[in-house]
Amino acid sequence: MSRLSLFNSPLLLGFDHFERALDRVSKVSSDGYPPYNIEQLGDNALRITLAVAGFAMGDLGITIEDNQLVVRGKQADDPQRVYLHRGIAARQFQRSFVLAEGIEVSGARMDNGLLHIELVRPEFESRVRTIEITGGSQRPSSNTRAETPERAPSRVERIR
């Protein structure tokens, strides 16, 4: 049985990756640990801050897996310690954030029990192309120029 989706419309071609991203978001754990903030620092900058008190930098790992930012933490129990009361659990966690296309992680730092992850979105480059229409008996030539991201923004290009 096929699944109905907003992205099955014939007007939305090539948006399969958005559907996969929405599936990943829906599967992300609803566990509230560790708590986090997301701040907008400017038009193209974000910061995710996770409260990771008790974790050392060596206990934490940050990876990007298929446009998904994954933060993992695992503390090692010290068998030499004897607790009379243990209210601060040494528990492991995994917190995932789905990143939009083009978002890049520019850095991460620890400060007073807070893990700050800096994200940037590069400037969008507007591109306009004109496609030449040929007759049915003509074939496209093999010297068609390919798009390259190094070219200047807002340009008009003719393809034969």
N, C-alpha and C positions, 0 to 999 in steps of 0.2 A: 504494500500500500504506500503510495507516495504521500509526502507531507506537503501541505499547503503552506506557502510562504509569501510574504510581500515581495520577495525578490524573484518570484517565478514569472513576473510580468515580462512580456516581450519588449517592453520599453526600457527595462533595466538590464542591460547586457554587461556581463563581466563583474557583477557585484557579489559573486559567490563568497569572496573573502569577508564581506560585511556580515553575511549570514553566519559564517563560521565564527567570526568574532562575537556575535550576539550569543551563539551557543556557548562559547567559552565563558562569557560574562554570566550567563544563567547558571553555570556549573560551579562558579567560584564559591568557596565556602562562606557561609553566613556567620561563622564564628567571629566574635568581636575582639579577638585577641591576635596581635596586639592592637590597641587603638591607634588611629592615624588621622592626620589632617592632610588636606590637599589645598595648597595656596596658589593663587595666580600672582606671579611676580611682575608680569608685564604682558604685553600683547602676545609674545611668543615664548614665555618662560613659565614653568610650573615647578612647585616643590612638593614632594610627598614627605611627610614627617611621621615616623613611627616611634612610639614610646617603647623602647627596648631596655628599660632599666634592668640591671643585673647581667646583661649580656656584654661580653667583651667583643672587640672587633673580630677576633678569631672565631667566635661562636656564630657569626653571621655570614651569609652568602647572598649575593645579588646576581641573578642571571636574567638574560632575555631569551625567551623561547617562543619563536613564532609570533612576534609582536606582543608578547605577554611578559611583563616585568614580574619576576618571582623573587620574593625576599624570604629566605629561610633562616631560622635560628634554632640552634640546639646547644643547650648547656650540658656540660658533663657534671655528674654528681660527684662530690668529693666524699669518698668513703671514710675519711678521717674525721669528718664533722659529725657531732652528735647533737641533734636538734631536740629541744624540749617542746618547742612549738614551731611548726613550719607553715607560715602564712604566705611566704613568697615561694611559689612553686617554680621549680626548674623544669619548665615544660618546653617542648619544641613547638615551633609554629611554621606555617607556610602561608604567606599573604601574597595574593596575585592581583595584578592590575593590567587590564587590557589596554595597550597603547594604540592610538590612532596611527594610521600610515604616516610615516615621516617624522614621528616624534623620536627624539634621540635622548639617551641618558648622558648628561655632560659630566656628572660626578656624584660622589656620595661622601658624606662625612659624619662622624659621631661627635656629639656635643652634649655633655651632661645627661646621658641616658637617652638621648634622642638621635635617631638615625635620619639624616636629611638626604634625600635623593633629588638631585636637580635634573629637570627635563627641559629640553628646548625644542621648538618647532622651527625649522628653517623657513625663511621667507618663501612664500609661494611664488612661482614663476609662471606668469600668464603666457600662454602660447596660442597663436592663431595660425592655422594652416589652410591653404586653399588647395582643394583636390581638383585636378583637371579631369574632365569627363571626356572619354574617348569613344569612338565608334565600336560596334560589336566585332569587327574584323581585326582591329588593332590590339596588340598585346602590350602590356607594360614593358618598358625597356629595362635592362638589367642595371642601368646606371642610376637608379633611383637613390637619392641621398637619404641616409638614415638620420633620425633625430638624435642629437647629442645634447646633454644637459649643459655643456659649456657655452652654448650660444647665448646671445643677449635675449632678455625677456621681451615680450610683446612684439613679436615679429610675424610677418606674413611670409610663407614659404610656398613655392609652387612645386608640385610633384608631377612628374610626367610618367 
